[in-house]
Amino acid sequence: MKKKVGITGASGYAGIELVKLLSKHPDVELGCVTSRSLAGTNVADNMPALRHLLPENFKFISSSPEEQAKMDDIDIWFLALPHGAAAEYARALVNAGKTVLDLSADFRLNSLDIYREYYGADHPAPELLQMGKYVIPELFPVSADDKLIACAGCYPTSILLPLIPLMRENAAGRKHIVIDSYSGVSGAGKKADMGYIFCERNESAKAYGLPKHRHLSEIEEELSAAAGENIVVQFNPHLAPMTRGISTTITLPAKFEGVEAVYEIWQKYYSGKPFVKILKSGSYPDTLHVCGTNRCDISAVYDPRTKNLVVCSVIDNLVKGASGQAVQIMNLICGFKETAGLL
């Protein structure tokens, strides 16, 4: 029997991607999708590209956290909501014994003070903060006992996958780390905003969110935990003229000449992992090659002039950086094949 799942906030780009992935997943049935703005309308009419996957009369509903908690036939909920709003639903669903996979930032941080600093408000569910488990599945194991999953952010996923193994193994310098990331416009969310319309973004690239983009908080927290000491990085996000994808370039001091030690560590961590592909040194990851996939491609070169290691990675921000990673985590929690619904 297939396991029933629900999506809260299914009208945004990450929500649409969740609907697409879960509608064709071999082991689950999409039982409920919610959207306050689209309640009562057919899901397929709002996502016409998915008409072949969705029942004809499958409709969005508008429901409160308490109403969703009472849906006894749905045990797993994906929250594709803005930070702040997700915590309200997580509280009700976790208290009802549901498994919650939260795509927002509400449970990614361990510190209430850091949350307040970066998100400008007190945490809406502080009693759940320590329960939330931050997960990139290749780096942090999960089990059926984990009931509140904080899915890693898109930029952090592209950064932490190549860097955490190097921090854990003390295989690269830990100071003067500079990270330049370029994101497709879908990373800003599905909204009407003059700054994101086609004529403003086409043929245009710019930095934004400097010097303290919100994702910096989870990047530094997770790198510090991996290194066992406080790690401070310079994170420079950019908006690129593409719909989806993230390209990240990381410059950090090398500990060894060449990249052999780096590649040995990556092989140790990612050999047999279906969604991390290690490219040979001198081969540069391209967002075009991961678009629509749950894959992260990584590579590295050594610069003998500066004694720096230069690491490159790419992901699809909506798949490996959001919805696909959430489905991958669900697969592992439920004991499904890790790649189910993702290939």
Protein Blocks (a to p, Z undefined) as FASTA:
>chain_A
ZZddddehilbmklmmmmmmmmmpckbccfbdcdfklgoiafklmmmmlmmmpcfklccd
dddfklmmmmmkbmbdcddbdehjlmmmmmmmmmnopacddfbfklmpfbfklmmmmnop
acfblmlmmmpccddfklmccdfklmbdcdddfklmmmmmmmmmmmmnopacfehiacdd
dddfklnopaddfklgmklmgopacdehiabdfklmmmmmmmmmmnopacdddddddddd
bfbdcddddddddfbecjklmmmmmmmmmgoiakbccddehiacdfklmgoiacdcdddd
ddfklopacddddddfklmmmmmmmmmmmmmmnopafkgopZZ
